[in-house]
Amino acid sequence: MSGPGPELWIIAGANGSGKSTAYSRSSIEAPAGSIWIINPDLLAARIAEHDGVPLLPDANISAVTRIEAWLYASVAAHQTVGVETVLSTPKYRALVEAAHAQGFSVRLIYVFLTSADLNVARVRRRVAEGGHDVAEAAIRDRRRRSFEQLAWFFEHADRAEIYDNSGAETRLVVTKLDDDLTVSGRLIPELLTSLETAVPGLRLAIESEPRNRPTATQRRRRQRRRAKKRGVSAGAV
């Protein structure tokens, strides 16, 4: 019997969100150490040290070029692989489409903080601890663009988990498995706006949902089951 198919993992979130920490603590079946998750920042730092070139822009450009080549080569070889990204551009959309064409399952882990100020503060703390710096304007702009891009990647992911990493403990707030969506925590406005692009009607379902009543996801699942029994396409629900 053949095992599960290959997977493309996308670990995303704005600068300072704590992507590495969040996915290492997440409840994913494959621990972070068992799949190759490419970290662009670490790779750029190693290139700068090994090749003796400036981190910006030389090592950073080299890292981006190598990462894209490795990702596409892994997909062509049907090899599970993952990448960390701020997700502030659509550049990985083609990779997702290529992975799906090769029979991959696409897994998305998105990590956010509740405010841009907190992202800035986390980056400043990282710099104080010896980490790399990012200009405040770039942090804020990338965070905004990352939420904008999230909608497409969330819609096209086969499985997705969204984590709020603002507090002492990382909290899972959204889970997607194929067409089933579960909201288990508070969605900040930027996140809700993004997700509603991928899941029309989500805002209304959440706002009209009384406490201790079936969740929007549970109701949607029941609607799909009833629709299938009536012979109605699930996509119409």
C-alpha positions in Angstrom: 0.0 0.0 0.0 1.4 3.4 -0.9 1.8 6.0 1.8 0.3 9.5 1.8 1.2 11.8 -1.1 3.7 14.6 -0.9 2.9 17.9 0.7 3.9 21.5 0.2 4.0 23.4 3.5 3.7 27.2 3.5 4.5 28.8 6.9 3.5 32.4 6.6 3.0 35.6 8.6 4.3 39.1 8.8 7.8 40.0 10.2 7.9 39.4 14.0 4.9 37.1 14.1 7.0 34.2 15.4 6.4 31.8 12.5 9.1 29.3 13.5 7.9 29.2 17.1 4.3 28.8 16.2 4.7 25.9 13.8 7.1 24.1 16.2 4.3 24.3 18.8 1.4 23.5 16.5 -0.6 20.3 16.5 0.5 19.3 13.0 1.0 15.6 12.4 4.5 16.1 11.0 6.8 17.8 13.6 8.8 20.7 12.3 12.0 18.7 12.4 10.7 15.9 10.1 10.1 18.0 7.0 12.4 20.4 5.3 11.1 23.9 6.0 13.3 26.5 4.3 13.9 29.6 6.3 15.0 32.5 4.0 16.5 34.6 6.8 18.7 31.7 8.1 19.8 30.8 4.6 20.7 34.4 3.7 22.7 34.7 6.9 24.6 31.5 6.1 25.3 32.7 2.5 26.6 36.0 3.8 28.9 34.2 6.3 30.1 31.5 3.9 30.5 33.5 0.8 31.7 36.7 2.5 29.1 38.9 0.8 26.9 41.6 2.4 23.6 40.3 3.8 21.7 43.0 2.0 21.2 42.8 -0.9 23.6 40.2 -2.1 23.0 37.3 0.3 19.3 37.9 0.4 19.0 37.9 -3.4 21.0 34.7 -3.6 18.8 33.1 -0.9 15.6 33.9 -2.8 17.0 32.5 -6.1 18.2 29.3 -4.4 14.9 28.8 -2.5 12.7 29.1 -5.5 14.9 26.6 -7.4 14.8 24.1 -4.5 11.1 24.4 -4.1 10.3 23.8 -7.8 12.9 20.9 -7.9 11.2 19.3 -4.8 7.8 19.5 -6.4 9.1 18.0 -9.7 10.7 15.2 -7.6 7.5 14.6 -5.6 9.4 15.5 -2.4 7.6 17.0 0.6 9.0 20.5 1.3 8.1 23.7 3.0 9.0 27.3 3.1 8.7 30.2 5.5 7.4 33.4 4.0 6.1 36.8 4.9 3.5 36.2 2.1 3.5 39.8 1.1 3.5 39.1 -2.6 1.8 36.5 -4.9 5.0 34.9 -6.0 4.2 31.5 -4.5 0.8 31.2 -6.2 2.5 29.5 -9.2 4.2 27.1 -6.9 0.9 26.1 -5.2 -0.6 25.5 -8.7 2.4 23.5 -9.8 2.3 21.4 -6.6 -1.4 20.7 -7.0 -0.8 19.7 -10.6 1.8 17.1 -9.3 -0.7 15.7 -6.8 0.6 17.5 -3.8 -1.5 18.4 -0.8 -0.9 22.1 0.1 -0.7 22.9 3.9 -0.8 26.4 5.1 0.1 27.6 8.6 -0.5 31.3 9.0 0.7 33.2 12.1 -0.5 36.7 13.1 -0.2 39.2 15.9 -3.2 41.4 16.9 -1.6 44.7 15.9 1.2 46.1 13.7 2.7 47.8 16.8 3.2 44.4 18.3 4.9 43.2 15.1 7.3 46.1 15.3 8.0 45.5 19.0 8.7 41.9 18.4 11.2 42.7 15.7 12.9 45.3 17.9 13.2 42.6 20.6 14.7 40.2 18.1 17.3 42.8 17.1 18.2 43.4 20.7 18.8 39.6 21.0 21.1 39.6 17.9 18.6 38.9 15.2 18.2 40.7 11.9 16.4 44.1 11.6 13.5 45.2 9.4 12.6 48.8 8.9 9.3 49.8 10.7 7.7 51.0 7.6 8.5 47.7 5.8 7.0 45.7 8.8 3.8 47.6 8.6 3.5 47.5 4.9 4.3 43.8 4.6 1.8 43.0 7.4 -1.0 44.8 5.4 0.0 43.0 2.2 0.3 39.7 3.9 -3.3 39.8 5.0 -4.3 40.7 1.5 -2.5 37.7 0.0 -3.7 35.3 2.7 -7.2 35.1 1.1 -5.9 33.4 -2.1 -3.6 31.0 -0.3 -6.2 30.1 2.3 -8.7 29.4 -0.4 -6.3 27.2 -2.4 -4.8 25.3 0.6 -6.1 21.8 1.2 -5.5 22.2 4.9 -4.9 25.4 6.9 -4.3 26.5 10.4 -4.2 30.1 11.6 -2.6 31.0 14.9 -2.7 34.1 17.1 0.8 34.4 18.5 0.2 37.6 20.4 0.2 36.2 24.0 2.3 33.9 26.1 0.7 30.9 24.4 0.1 30.4 20.7 -3.7 30.0 20.1 -5.3 28.2 17.1 -8.1 30.3 15.9 -9.0 28.9 12.5 -8.8 25.4 11.0 -9.6 24.4 7.5 -9.8 20.9 6.2 -10.9 20.7 2.5 -14.3 22.4 2.7 -14.8 22.3 6.4 -13.9 25.5 8.3 -13.8 25.9 12.1 -13.4 29.2 13.8 -12.3 28.7 17.4 -11.0 32.1 18.4 -11.4 35.9 17.9 -10.6 37.1 14.4 -9.1 40.6 14.3 -10.6 42.9 11.6 -7.7 42.4 9.1 -7.9 38.6 9.3 -11.7 38.5 9.1 -11.7 40.8 6.0 -9.1 38.5 4.3 -10.9 35.3 5.1 -14.3 36.6 4.0 -12.8 37.1 0.5 -12.0 33.3 0.5 -15.2 32.4 2.4 -18.1 34.7 1.5 -20.6 35.2 4.3 -18.2 34.3 7.0 -18.5 37.7 8.8 -22.3 37.5 8.9 -22.2 33.9 10.2 -19.8 34.8 13.0 -21.5 38.0 14.0 -24.9 36.3 14.1 -23.7 33.3 16.0 -25.1 33.1 19.6 -22.9 31.6 22.3 -23.3 28.0 23.1 -25.0 27.4 19.8 -23.7 25.3 16.8 -20.9 27.1 15.1 -21.0 28.4 11.6 -18.8 25.5 10.5 -21.1 23.0 12.2 -24.1 24.5 10.4 -22.3 24.5 7.1 -21.4 20.9 7.5 -25.0 20.0 8.3 -26.2 22.0 5.3 -23.7 20.1 3.0 -24.9 16.8 4.3 -28.5 17.7 3.8 -27.7 19.1 0.3 -25.9 15.9 -0.7 -28.9 13.8 0.4 -31.1 16.0 -1.8 -28.6 15.7 -4.6 -27.6 19.3 -4.5 -23.9 20.2 -5.2 -22.0 21.0 -2.0 -20.5 24.0 -3.6 -23.9 25.6 -3.8 -24.3 25.7 0.0 
